[in-house]
Amino acid sequence: MNKRSVKTPPAKSGRSSVLREAVARAGSVEPSTNTAKIAAVTAHHHQMAARGPMLRAHKFRVGQTVLYTSSPVSRPGASGTYKVVKLLPSDGDDYQYRIKNPGEAFERVAKESQLELDH
């Protein structure tokens, strides 16, 4: 059986799929070039893994009650108890959350650094 007749399963998403795809592509190249390409892809994979996880998990979850401290630019009366309504992506430095105070008719967006767990 030759290499072309062997079916490979579709790659899963994620960092390891990049490695699998590169190795699969390298399999169709001459052996001397194949080794160099695999080494380069493996080195890149190890560099990415050494950086650690790109993002950590959200600290709070939907439905949790949190204390919100508004920034000095915001209205000072905005601080208080809120419920997490939705998890939002990072703004670069901090995860964001959509929060709602039962006494307000609207929702707010708050950074994780502005929230504390309500005890």
Backbone atoms as SQL, in Angstrom:
CREATE TABLE atoms (id INTEGER PRIMARY KEY, chain TEXT, resi INTEGER, resn TEXT, atom TEXT, x REAL, y REAL, z REAL);
INSERT INTO atoms VALUES
  (1, 'A', 1, 'MET', 'N', 0.848, -1.168, 0.000),
  (2, 'A', 1, 'MET', 'CA', 0.000, 0.000, 0.000),
  (3, 'A', 1, 'MET', 'C', 0.901, 1.241, 0.000),
  (4, 'A', 2, 'ASN', 'N', 0.626, 2.217, -0.851),
  (5, 'A', 2, 'ASN', 'CA', 1.448, 3.422, -0.871),
  (6, 'A', 2, 'ASN', 'C', 0.807, 4.529, -0.031),
  (7, 'A', 3, 'LYS', 'N', 1.542, 5.591, 0.182),
  (8, 'A', 3, 'LYS', 'CA', 1.081, 6.675, 1.050),
  (9, 'A', 3, 'LYS', 'C', -0.172, 7.362, 0.524),
  (10, 'A', 4, 'ARG', 'N', -0.334, 7.399, -0.756),
  (11, 'A', 4, 'ARG', 'CA', -1.481, 8.098, -1.332),
  (12, 'A', 4, 'ARG', 'C', -2.791, 7.353, -1.125),
  (13, 'A', 5, 'SER', 'N', -2.729, 6.036, -0.920),
  (14, 'A', 5, 'SER', 'CA', -3.956, 5.267, -0.757),
  (15, 'A', 5, 'SER', 'C', -4.437, 5.241, 0.687),
  (16, 'A', 6, 'VAL', 'N', -3.613, 5.741, 1.617),
  (17, 'A', 6, 'VAL', 'CA', -4.000, 5.745, 3.027),
  (18, 'A', 6, 'VAL', 'C', -4.758, 7.020, 3.324),
  (19, 'A', 7, 'LYS', 'N', -5.956, 6.879, 3.869),
  (20, 'A', 7, 'LYS', 'CA', -6.746, 8.052, 4.228),
  (21, 'A', 7, 'LYS', 'C', -6.385, 8.472, 5.644),
  (22, 'A', 8, 'THR', 'N', -6.271, 9.774, 5.836),
  (23, 'A', 8, 'THR', 'CA', -6.015, 10.279, 7.179),
  (24, 'A', 8, 'THR', 'C', -7.281, 10.966, 7.675),
  (25, 'A', 9, 'PRO', 'N', -7.574, 10.833, 8.966),
  (26, 'A', 9, 'PRO', 'CA', -8.780, 11.484, 9.489),
  (27, 'A', 9, 'PRO', 'C', -8.607, 12.992, 9.464),
  (28, 'A', 10, 'PRO', 'N', -9.710, 13.736, 9.393),
  (29, 'A', 10, 'PRO', 'CA', -9.618, 15.203, 9.379),
  (30, 'A', 10, 'PRO', 'C', -8.997, 15.687, 10.684),
  (31, 'A', 11, 'ALA', 'N', -8.198, 16.724, 10.589),
  (32, 'A', 11, 'ALA', 'CA', -7.514, 17.264, 11.766),
  (33, 'A', 11, 'ALA', 'C', -8.508, 17.982, 12.668),
  (34, 'A', 12, 'LYS', 'N', -8.268, 17.869, 13.972),
  (35, 'A', 12, 'LYS', 'CA', -9.082, 18.590, 14.937),
  (36, 'A', 12, 'LYS', 'C', -8.586, 20.019, 15.005),
  (37, 'A', 13, 'SER', 'N', -9.444, 20.931, 15.475),
  (38, 'A', 13, 'SER', 'CA', -9.019, 22.320, 15.585),
  (39, 'A', 13, 'SER', 'C', -8.115, 22.471, 16.790),
  (40, 'A', 14, 'GLY', 'N', -7.287, 23.496, 16.778),
  (41, 'A', 14, 'GLY', 'CA', -6.398, 23.755, 17.896),
  (42, 'A', 14, 'GLY', 'C', -4.957, 23.777, 17.445),
  (43, 'A', 15, 'ARG', 'N', -4.056, 24.009, 18.399),
  (44, 'A', 15, 'ARG', 'CA', -2.643, 24.120, 18.081),
  (45, 'A', 15, 'ARG', 'C', -2.080, 22.823, 17.532),
  (46, 'A', 16, 'SER', 'N', -2.509, 21.673, 18.054),
  (47, 'A', 16, 'SER', 'CA', -1.950, 20.404, 17.601),
  (48, 'A', 16, 'SER', 'C', -2.358, 20.099, 16.164),
  (49, 'A', 17, 'SER', 'N', -3.464, 20.657, 15.682),
  (50, 'A', 17, 'SER', 'CA', -3.871, 20.414, 14.301),
  (51, 'A', 17, 'SER', 'C', -2.900, 21.062, 13.330),
  (52, 'A', 18, 'VAL', 'N', -2.296, 22.183, 13.711),
  (53, 'A', 18, 'VAL', 'CA', -1.305, 22.835, 12.856),
  (54, 'A', 18, 'VAL', 'C', -0.123, 21.903, 12.666),
  (55, 'A', 19, 'LEU', 'N', 0.294, 21.267, 13.745),
  (56, 'A', 19, 'LEU', 'CA', 1.408, 20.324, 13.677),
  (57, 'A', 19, 'LEU', 'C', 1.050, 19.137, 12.794),
  (58, 'A', 20, 'ARG', 'N', -0.155, 18.560, 12.987),
  (59, 'A', 20, 'ARG', 'CA', -0.578, 17.407, 12.182),
  (60, 'A', 20, 'ARG', 'C', -0.646, 17.752, 10.704),
  (61, 'A', 21, 'GLU', 'N', -1.201, 18.930, 10.389),
  (62, 'A', 21, 'GLU', 'CA', -1.315, 19.331, 8.987),
  (63, 'A', 21, 'GLU', 'C', 0.064, 19.525, 8.362),
  (64, 'A', 22, 'ALA', 'N', 0.987, 20.136, 9.101),
  (65, 'A', 22, 'ALA', 'CA', 2.332, 20.355, 8.565),
  (66, 'A', 22, 'ALA', 'C', 3.046, 19.041, 8.340),
  (67, 'A', 23, 'VAL', 'N', 2.888, 18.105, 9.262),
  (68, 'A', 23, 'VAL', 'CA', 3.512, 16.791, 9.107),
  (69, 'A', 23, 'VAL', 'C', 2.896, 16.061, 7.921),
  (70, 'A', 24, 'ALA', 'N', 1.588, 16.174, 7.739),
  (71, 'A', 24, 'ALA', 'CA', 0.927, 15.519, 6.602),
  (72, 'A', 24, 'ALA', 'C', 1.414, 16.105, 5.284),
  (73, 'A', 25, 'ARG', 'N', 1.550, 17.455, 5.229),
  (74, 'A', 25, 'ARG', 'CA', 2.051, 18.083, 4.007),
  (75, 'A', 25, 'ARG', 'C', 3.507, 17.691, 3.764),
  (76, 'A', 26, 'ALA', 'N', 4.276, 17.618, 4.838),
  (77, 'A', 26, 'ALA', 'CA', 5.693, 17.283, 4.703),
  (78, 'A', 26, 'ALA', 'C', 5.881, 15.850, 4.199),
  (79, 'A', 27, 'GLY', 'N', 4.900, 14.983, 4.427),
  (80, 'A', 27, 'GLY', 'CA', 4.999, 13.599, 3.981),
  (81, 'A', 27, 'GLY', 'C', 5.076, 13.465, 2.473),
  (82, 'A', 28, 'SER', 'N', 4.629, 14.466, 1.735),
  (83, 'A', 28, 'SER', 'CA', 4.651, 14.403, 0.281),
  (84, 'A', 28, 'SER', 'C', 5.899, 15.059, -0.304),
  (85, 'A', 29, 'VAL', 'N', 6.838, 15.468, 0.565),
  (86, 'A', 29, 'VAL', 'CA', 8.054, 16.148, 0.134),
  (87, 'A', 29, 'VAL', 'C', 9.221, 15.165, 0.203),
  (88, 'A', 30, 'GLU', 'N', 10.307, 15.487, -0.423),
  (89, 'A', 30, 'GLU', 'CA', 11.496, 14.640, -0.378),
  (90, 'A', 30, 'GLU', 'C', 11.938, 14.443, 1.067),
  (91, 'A', 31, 'PRO', 'N', 12.502, 13.268, 1.410),
  (92, 'A', 31, 'PRO', 'CA', 12.889, 12.972, 2.789),
  (93, 'A', 31, 'PRO', 'C', 13.826, 13.988, 3.425),
  (94, 'A', 32, 'SER', 'N', 14.798, 14.528, 2.700),
  (95, 'A', 32, 'SER', 'CA', 15.735, 15.483, 3.295),
  (96, 'A', 32, 'SER', 'C', 15.019, 16.767, 3.704),
  (97, 'A', 33, 'THR', 'N', 14.074, 17.223, 2.896),
  (98, 'A', 33, 'THR', 'CA', 13.308, 18.424, 3.209),
  (99, 'A', 33, 'THR', 'C', 12.275, 18.126, 4.289),
  (100, 'A', 34, 'ASN', 'N', 11.758, 16.910, 4.272),
  (101, 'A', 34, 'ASN', 'CA', 10.742, 16.476, 5.234),
  (102, 'A', 34, 'ASN', 'C', 11.235, 16.651, 6.665),
  (103, 'A', 35, 'THR', 'N', 12.439, 16.205, 6.957),
  (104, 'A', 35, 'THR', 'CA', 12.997, 16.282, 8.305),
  (105, 'A', 35, 'THR', 'C', 13.137, 17.725, 8.757),
  (106, 'A', 36, 'ALA', 'N', 13.594, 18.598, 7.892),
  (107, 'A', 36, 'ALA', 'CA', 13.765, 20.009, 8.234),
  (108, 'A', 36, 'ALA', 'C', 12.423, 20.669, 8.526),
  (109, 'A', 37, 'LYS', 'N', 11.416, 20.345, 7.727),
  (110, 'A', 37, 'LYS', 'CA', 10.096, 20.943, 7.937),
  (111, 'A', 37, 'LYS', 'C', 9.475, 20.460, 9.241),
  (112, 'A', 38, 'ILE', 'N', 9.602, 19.182, 9.530),
  (113, 'A', 38, 'ILE', 'CA', 9.050, 18.648, 10.773),
  (114, 'A', 38, 'ILE', 'C', 9.750, 19.288, 11.963),
  (115, 'A', 39, 'ALA', 'N', 11.062, 19.458, 11.882),
  (116, 'A', 39, 'ALA', 'CA', 11.819, 20.077, 12.972),
  (117, 'A', 39, 'ALA', 'C', 11.365, 21.521, 13.181),
  (118, 'A', 40, 'ALA', 'N', 11.147, 22.259, 12.104),
  (119, 'A', 40, 'ALA', 'CA', 10.716, 23.652, 12.220),
  (120, 'A', 40, 'ALA', 'C', 9.320, 23.746, 12.830),
  (121, 'A', 41, 'VAL', 'N', 8.417, 22.891, 12.394),
  (122, 'A', 41, 'VAL', 'CA', 7.053, 22.903, 12.932),
  (123, 'A', 41, 'VAL', 'C', 7.063, 22.493, 14.395),
  (124, 'A', 42, 'THR', 'N', 7.855, 21.497, 14.746),
  (125, 'A', 42, 'THR', 'CA', 7.938, 21.047, 16.130),
  (126, 'A', 42, 'THR', 'C', 8.505, 22.149, 17.015),
  (127, 'A', 43, 'ALA', 'N', 9.517, 22.854, 16.551),
  (128, 'A', 43, 'ALA', 'CA', 10.102, 23.957, 17.325),
  (129, 'A', 43, 'ALA', 'C', 9.064, 25.046, 17.561),
  (130, 'A', 44, 'HIS', 'N', 8.295, 25.383, 16.531),
  (131, 'A', 44, 'HIS', 'CA', 7.244, 26.398, 16.674),
  (132, 'A', 44, 'HIS', 'C', 6.196, 25.935, 17.685),
  (133, 'A', 45, 'HIS', 'N', 5.825, 24.669, 17.616),
  (134, 'A', 45, 'HIS', 'CA', 4.826, 24.118, 18.527),
  (135, 'A', 45, 'HIS', 'C', 5.324, 24.208, 19.971),
  (136, 'A', 46, 'HIS', 'N', 6.593, 23.903, 20.191),
  (137, 'A', 46, 'HIS', 'CA', 7.153, 23.966, 21.545),
  (138, 'A', 46, 'HIS', 'C', 7.235, 25.404, 22.046),
  (139, 'A', 47, 'GLN', 'N', 7.513, 26.357, 21.160),
  (140, 'A', 47, 'GLN', 'CA', 7.542, 27.763, 21.565),
  (141, 'A', 47, 'GLN', 'C', 6.159, 28.221, 21.997),
  (142, 'A', 48, 'MET', 'N', 5.141, 27.810, 21.261),
  (143, 'A', 48, 'MET', 'CA', 3.771, 28.190, 21.619),
  (144, 'A', 48, 'MET', 'C', 3.375, 27.575, 22.949),
  (145, 'A', 49, 'ALA', 'N', 3.744, 26.317, 23.183),
  (146, 'A', 49, 'ALA', 'CA', 3.410, 25.640, 24.426),
  (147, 'A', 49, 'ALA', 'C', 4.162, 26.259, 25.599),
  (148, 'A', 50, 'ALA', 'N', 5.371, 26.738, 25.382),
  (149, 'A', 50, 'ALA', 'CA', 6.176, 27.328, 26.450),
  (150, 'A', 50, 'ALA', 'C', 5.587, 28.649, 26.925),
  (151, 'A', 51, 'ARG', 'N', 4.863, 29.325, 26.086),
  (152, 'A', 51, 'ARG', 'CA', 4.243, 30.596, 26.471),
  (153, 'A', 51, 'ARG', 'C', 3.104, 30.389, 27.461),
  (154, 'A', 52, 'GLY', 'N', 2.622, 29.169, 27.551),
  (155, 'A', 52, 'GLY', 'CA', 1.518, 28.874, 28.456),
  (156, 'A', 52, 'GLY', 'C', 0.197, 29.112, 27.763),
  (157, 'A', 53, 'PRO', 'N', -0.889, 28.927, 28.496),
  (158, 'A', 53, 'PRO', 'CA', -2.196, 29.138, 27.879),
  (159, 'A', 53, 'PRO', 'C', -2.356, 30.595, 27.470),
  (160, 'A', 54, 'MET', 'N', -2.924, 30.795, 26.308),
  (161, 'A', 54, 'MET', 'CA', -3.090, 32.150, 25.798),
  (162, 'A', 54, 'MET', 'C', -4.055, 32.965, 26.665),
  (163, 'A', 55, 'LEU', 'N', -5.121, 32.368, 27.076),
  (164, 'A', 55, 'LEU', 'CA', -6.091, 33.059, 27.914),
  (165, 'A', 55, 'LEU', 'C', -6.469, 32.167, 29.081),
  (166, 'A', 56, 'ARG', 'N', -6.648, 32.766, 30.207),
  (167, 'A', 56, 'ARG', 'CA', -7.124, 32.004, 31.357),
  (168, 'A', 56, 'ARG', 'C', -8.648, 31.997, 31.308),
  (169, 'A', 57, 'ALA', 'N', -9.256, 31.268, 32.188),
  (170, 'A', 57, 'ALA', 'CA', -10.715, 31.168, 32.204),
  (171, 'A', 57, 'ALA', 'C', -11.325, 32.388, 32.876),
  (172, 'A', 58, 'HIS', 'N', -12.600, 32.637, 32.582),
  (173, 'A', 58, 'HIS', 'CA', -13.317, 33.705, 33.270),
  (174, 'A', 58, 'HIS', 'C', -13.355, 33.398, 34.768),
  (175, 'A', 59, 'LYS', 'N', -13.252, 34.417, 35.575),
  (176, 'A', 59, 'LYS', 'CA', -13.256, 34.261, 37.030),
  (177, 'A', 59, 'LYS', 'C', -14.682, 34.056, 37.552),
  (178, 'A', 60, 'PHE', 'N', -15.650, 34.709, 36.923),
  (179, 'A', 60, 'PHE', 'CA', -17.047, 34.627, 37.355),
  (180, 'A', 60, 'PHE', 'C', -17.865, 33.889, 36.311),
  (181, 'A', 61, 'ARG', 'N', -19.034, 33.403, 36.701),
  (182, 'A', 61, 'ARG', 'CA', -19.894, 32.676, 35.763),
  (183, 'A', 61, 'ARG', 'C', -21.283, 33.318, 35.727),
  (184, 'A', 62, 'VAL', 'N', -22.026, 32.985, 34.700),
  (185, 'A', 62, 'VAL', 'CA', -23.368, 33.528, 34.509),
  (186, 'A', 62, 'VAL', 'C', -24.240, 33.148, 35.703),
  (187, 'A', 63, 'GLY', 'N', -25.007, 34.127, 36.200),
  (188, 'A', 63, 'GLY', 'CA', -25.912, 33.906, 37.328),
  (189, 'A', 63, 'GLY', 'C', -25.298, 34.252, 38.673),
  (190, 'A', 64, 'GLN', 'N', -23.992, 34.446, 38.709),
  (191, 'A', 64, 'GLN', 'CA', -23.303, 34.756, 39.958),
  (192, 'A', 64, 'GLN', 'C', -23.541, 36.216, 40.345),
  (193, 'A', 65, 'THR', 'N', -23.661, 36.475, 41.640),
  (194, 'A', 65, 'THR', 'CA', -23.823, 37.837, 42.147),
  (195, 'A', 65, 'THR', 'C', -22.439, 38.391, 42.466),
  (196, 'A', 66, 'VAL', 'N', -22.162, 39.592, 41.949),
  (197, 'A', 66, 'VAL', 'CA', -20.853, 40.216, 42.114),
  (198, 'A', 66, 'VAL', 'C', -21.001, 41.654, 42.609),
  (199, 'A', 67, 'LEU', 'N', -19.940, 42.171, 43.204),
  (200, 'A', 67, 'LEU', 'CA', -19.881, 43.579, 43.588),
  (201, 'A', 67, 'LEU', 'C', -19.144, 44.323, 42.491),
  (202, 'A', 68, 'TYR', 'N', -19.767, 45.384, 41.981),
  (203, 'A', 68, 'TYR', 'CA', -19.182, 46.167, 40.899),
  (204, 'A', 68, 'TYR', 'C', -18.681, 47.487, 41.469),
  (205, 'A', 69, 'THR', 'N', -17.442, 47.831, 41.142),
  (206, 'A', 69, 'THR', 'CA', -16.877, 49.113, 41.532),
  (207, 'A', 69, 'THR', 'C', -16.660, 49.898, 40.253),
  (208, 'A', 70, 'SER', 'N', -17.407, 50.983, 40.108),
  (209, 'A', 70, 'SER', 'CA', -17.301, 51.772, 38.881),
  (210, 'A', 70, 'SER', 'C', -15.995, 52.546, 38.868),
  (211, 'A', 71, 'SER', 'N', -15.541, 52.859, 37.678),
  (212, 'A', 71, 'SER', 'CA', -14.314, 53.634, 37.530),
  (213, 'A', 71, 'SER', 'C', -14.599, 55.093, 37.876),
  (214, 'A', 72, 'PRO', 'N', -13.569, 55.890, 38.147),
  (215, 'A', 72, 'PRO', 'CA', -13.783, 57.305, 38.487),
  (216, 'A', 72, 'PRO', 'C', -14.473, 58.081, 37.368),
  (217, 'A', 73, 'VAL', 'N', -14.357, 57.616, 36.131),
  (218, 'A', 73, 'VAL', 'CA', -14.983, 58.293, 34.994),
  (219, 'A', 73, 'VAL', 'C', -16.489, 58.021, 34.974),
  (220, 'A', 74, 'SER', 'N', -16.895, 56.819, 35.408),
  (221, 'A', 74, 'SER', 'CA', -18.314, 56.448, 35.414),
  (222, 'A', 74, 'SER', 'C', -19.055, 57.184, 36.525),
  (223, 'A', 75, 'ARG', 'N', -20.341, 57.019, 36.516),
  (224, 'A', 75, 'ARG', 'CA', -21.149, 57.609, 37.584),
  (225, 'A', 75, 'ARG', 'C', -20.813, 56.932, 38.910),
  (226, 'A', 76, 'PRO', 'N', -20.567, 57.694, 39.961),
  (227, 'A', 76, 'PRO', 'CA', -20.206, 57.083, 41.233),
  (228, 'A', 76, 'PRO', 'C', -21.324, 56.227, 41.832),
  (229, 'A', 77, 'GLY', 'N', -22.548, 56.488, 41.512),
  (230, 'A', 77, 'GLY', 'CA', -23.680, 55.730, 42.042),
  (231, 'A', 77, 'GLY', 'C', -23.847, 54.368, 41.405),
  (232, 'A', 78, 'ALA', 'N', -23.017, 54.036, 40.414),
  (233, 'A', 78, 'ALA', 'CA', -23.168, 52.781, 39.700),
  (234, 'A', 78, 'ALA', 'C', -22.634, 51.590, 40.493),
  (235, 'A', 79, 'SER', 'N', -21.770, 51.822, 41.456),
  (236, 'A', 79, 'SER', 'CA', -21.200, 50.728, 42.235),
  (237, 'A', 79, 'SER', 'C', -22.289, 50.025, 43.029),
  (238, 'A', 80, 'GLY', 'N', -22.141, 48.722, 43.215),
  (239, 'A', 80, 'GLY', 'CA', -23.125, 47.966, 43.987),
  (240, 'A', 80, 'GLY', 'C', -23.165, 46.507, 43.576),
  (241, 'A', 81, 'THR', 'N', -24.265, 45.852, 43.928),
  (242, 'A', 81, 'THR', 'CA', -24.454, 44.428, 43.663),
  (243, 'A', 81, 'THR', 'C', -25.107, 44.226, 42.296),
  (244, 'A', 82, 'TYR', 'N', -24.518, 43.342, 41.510),
  (245, 'A', 82, 'TYR', 'CA', -25.002, 43.040, 40.160),
  (246, 'A', 82, 'TYR', 'C', -24.990, 41.539, 39.955),
  (247, 'A', 83, 'LYS', 'N', -25.743, 41.101, 38.965),
  (248, 'A', 83, 'LYS', 'CA', -25.748, 39.689, 38.582),
  (249, 'A', 83, 'LYS', 'C', -25.088, 39.576, 37.212),
  (250, 'A', 84, 'VAL', 'N', -24.204, 38.570, 37.053),
  (251, 'A', 84, 'VAL', 'CA', -23.543, 38.339, 35.765),
  (252, 'A', 84, 'VAL', 'C', -24.578, 37.757, 34.798),
  (253, 'A', 85, 'VAL', 'N', -24.759, 38.446, 33.672),
  (254, 'A', 85, 'VAL', 'CA', -25.747, 38.041, 32.672),
  (255, 'A', 85, 'VAL', 'C', -25.085, 37.275, 31.524),
  (256, 'A', 86, 'LYS', 'N', -23.864, 37.704, 31.152),
  (257, 'A', 86, 'LYS', 'CA', -23.201, 37.086, 30.004),
  (258, 'A', 86, 'LYS', 'C', -21.691, 37.254, 30.133),
  (259, 'A', 87, 'LEU', 'N', -20.941, 36.223, 29.699),
  (260, 'A', 87, 'LEU', 'CA', -19.482, 36.296, 29.642),
  (261, 'A', 87, 'LEU', 'C', -19.098, 36.876, 28.289),
  (262, 'A', 88, 'LEU', 'N', -18.212, 37.859, 28.305),
  (263, 'A', 88, 'LEU', 'CA', -17.765, 38.501, 27.074),
  (264, 'A', 88, 'LEU', 'C', -16.276, 38.223, 26.871),
  (265, 'A', 89, 'PRO', 'N', -15.789, 38.390, 25.646),
  (266, 'A', 89, 'PRO', 'CA', -14.362, 38.143, 25.400),
  (267, 'A', 89, 'PRO', 'C', -13.479, 39.202, 26.062),
  (268, 'A', 90, 'SER', 'N', -12.193, 38.955, 26.025),
  (269, 'A', 90, 'SER', 'CA', -11.212, 39.857, 26.605),
  (270, 'A', 90, 'SER', 'C', -11.129, 41.138, 25.785),
  (271, 'A', 91, 'ASP', 'N', -10.802, 42.240, 26.454),
  (272, 'A', 91, 'ASP', 'CA', -10.552, 43.495, 25.744),
  (273, 'A', 91, 'ASP', 'C', -9.050, 43.696, 25.543),
  (274, 'A', 92, 'GLY', 'N', -8.293, 42.655, 25.811),
  (275, 'A', 92, 'GLY', 'CA', -6.840, 42.702, 25.686),
  (276, 'A', 92, 'GLY', 'C', -6.170, 42.512, 27.030),
  (277, 'A', 93, 'ASP', 'N', -6.649, 43.195, 28.054),
  (278, 'A', 93, 'ASP', 'CA', -6.062, 43.099, 29.388),
  (279, 'A', 93, 'ASP', 'C', -6.926, 42.281, 30.332),
  (280, 'A', 94, 'ASP', 'N', -8.208, 42.386, 30.174),
  (281, 'A', 94, 'ASP', 'CA', -9.162, 41.854, 31.138),
  (282, 'A', 94, 'ASP', 'C', -10.346, 41.225, 30.423),
  (283, 'A', 95, 'TYR', 'N', -10.909, 40.161, 31.011),
  (284, 'A', 95, 'TYR', 'CA', -12.182, 39.662, 30.496),
  (285, 'A', 95, 'TYR', 'C', -13.256, 40.686, 30.813),
  (286, 'A', 96, 'GLN', 'N', -14.321, 40.653, 30.062),
  (287, 'A', 96, 'GLN', 'CA', -15.445, 41.555, 30.295),
  (288, 'A', 96, 'GLN', 'C', -16.697, 40.735, 30.564),
  (289, 'A', 97, 'TYR', 'N', -17.634, 41.351, 31.232),
  (290, 'A', 97, 'TYR', 'CA', -18.893, 40.702, 31.604),
  (291, 'A', 97, 'TYR', 'C', -20.034, 41.673, 31.345),
  (292, 'A', 98, 'ARG', 'N', -21.175, 41.129, 30.983),
  (293, 'A', 98, 'ARG', 'CA', -22.400, 41.924, 30.934),
  (294, 'A', 98, 'ARG', 'C', -23.071, 41.678, 32.280),
  (295, 'A', 99, 'ILE', 'N', -23.351, 42.761, 33.003),
  (296, 'A', 99, 'ILE', 'CA', -23.933, 42.642, 34.346),
  (297, 'A', 99, 'ILE', 'C', -25.218, 43.453, 34.429),
  (298, 'A', 100, 'LYS', 'N', -26.076, 43.081, 35.374),
  (299, 'A', 100, 'LYS', 'CA', -27.382, 43.738, 35.510),
  (300, 'A', 100, 'LYS', 'C', -27.701, 43.920, 36.981),
  (301, 'A', 101, 'ASN', 'N', -28.103, 45.131, 37.322),
  (302, 'A', 101, 'ASN', 'CA', -28.581, 45.441, 38.665),
  (303, 'A', 101, 'ASN', 'C', -30.104, 45.379, 38.612),
  (304, 'A', 102, 'PRO', 'N', -30.743, 44.683, 39.561),
  (305, 'A', 102, 'PRO', 'CA', -32.208, 44.570, 39.522),
  (306, 'A', 102, 'PRO', 'C', -32.932, 45.916, 39.558),
  (307, 'A', 103, 'GLY', 'N', -32.287, 46.942, 40.105),
  (308, 'A', 103, 'GLY', 'CA', -32.911, 48.264, 40.198),
  (309, 'A', 103, 'GLY', 'C', -32.734, 49.118, 38.962),
  (310, 'A', 104, 'GLU', 'N', -32.048, 48.622, 37.955),
  (311, 'A', 104, 'GLU', 'CA', -31.812, 49.374, 36.722),
  (312, 'A', 104, 'GLU', 'C', -32.482, 48.677, 35.549),
  (313, 'A', 105, 'ALA', 'N', -32.914, 49.454, 34.573),
  (314, 'A', 105, 'ALA', 'CA', -33.608, 48.901, 33.414),
  (315, 'A', 105, 'ALA', 'C', -32.645, 48.471, 32.306),
  (316, 'A', 106, 'PHE', 'N', -31.364, 48.627, 32.524),
  (317, 'A', 106, 'PHE', 'CA', -30.379, 48.332, 31.485),
  (318, 'A', 106, 'PHE', 'C', -29.248, 47.477, 32.046),
  (319, 'A', 107, 'GLU', 'N', -28.437, 46.940, 31.142),
  (320, 'A', 107, 'GLU', 'CA', -27.272, 46.143, 31.527),
  (321, 'A', 107, 'GLU', 'C', -26.011, 46.980, 31.323),
  (322, 'A', 108, 'ARG', 'N', -24.968, 46.615, 32.016),
  (323, 'A', 108, 'ARG', 'CA', -23.678, 47.286, 31.893),
  (324, 'A', 108, 'ARG', 'C', -22.631, 46.275, 31.413),
  (325, 'A', 109, 'VAL', 'N', -21.529, 46.795, 30.893),
  (326, 'A', 109, 'VAL', 'CA', -20.368, 45.966, 30.589),
  (327, 'A', 109, 'VAL', 'C', -19.294, 46.372, 31.583),
  (328, 'A', 110, 'ALA', 'N', -18.741, 45.377, 32.287),
  (329, 'A', 110, 'ALA', 'CA', -17.717, 45.636, 33.289),
  (330, 'A', 110, 'ALA', 'C', -16.509, 44.753, 33.044),
  (331, 'A', 111, 'LYS', 'N', -15.342, 45.280, 33.361),
  (332, 'A', 111, 'LYS', 'CA', -14.113, 44.489, 33.281),
  (333, 'A', 111, 'LYS', 'C', -14.003, 43.631, 34.524),
  (334, 'A', 112, 'GLU', 'N', -13.307, 42.505, 34.394),
  (335, 'A', 112, 'GLU', 'CA', -13.144, 41.592, 35.504),
  (336, 'A', 112, 'GLU', 'C', -12.472, 42.276, 36.703),
  (337, 'A', 113, 'SER', 'N', -11.574, 43.195, 36.444),
  (338, 'A', 113, 'SER', 'CA', -10.878, 43.905, 37.518),
  (339, 'A', 113, 'SER', 'C', -11.801, 44.830, 38.311),
  (340, 'A', 114, 'GLN', 'N', -12.980, 45.130, 37.777),
  (341, 'A', 114, 'GLN', 'CA', -13.943, 45.970, 38.478),
  (342, 'A', 114, 'GLN', 'C', -14.923, 45.155, 39.307),
  (343, 'A', 115, 'LEU', 'N', -14.811, 43.836, 39.255),
  (344, 'A', 115, 'LEU', 'CA', -15.764, 42.963, 39.937),
  (345, 'A', 115, 'LEU', 'C', -15.104, 42.190, 41.073),
  (346, 'A', 116, 'GLU', 'N', -15.877, 41.926, 42.106),
  (347, 'A', 116, 'GLU', 'CA', -15.467, 41.062, 43.218),
  (348, 'A', 116, 'GLU', 'C', -16.616, 40.123, 43.522),
  (349, 'A', 117, 'LEU', 'N', -16.293, 38.987, 44.090),
  (350, 'A', 117, 'LEU', 'CA', -17.316, 38.022, 44.460),
  (351, 'A', 117, 'LEU', 'C', -18.111, 38.567, 45.645),
  (352, 'A', 118, 'ASP', 'N', -19.429, 38.535, 45.549),
  (353, 'A', 118, 'ASP', 'CA', -20.304, 38.996, 46.635),
  (354, 'A', 118, 'ASP', 'C', -20.453, 37.850, 47.630),
  (355, 'A', 119, 'HIS', 'N', -20.095, 38.108, 48.869),
  (356, 'A', 119, 'HIS', 'CA', -20.129, 37.039, 49.896),
  (357, 'A', 119, 'HIS', 'C', -21.434, 37.001, 50.595);
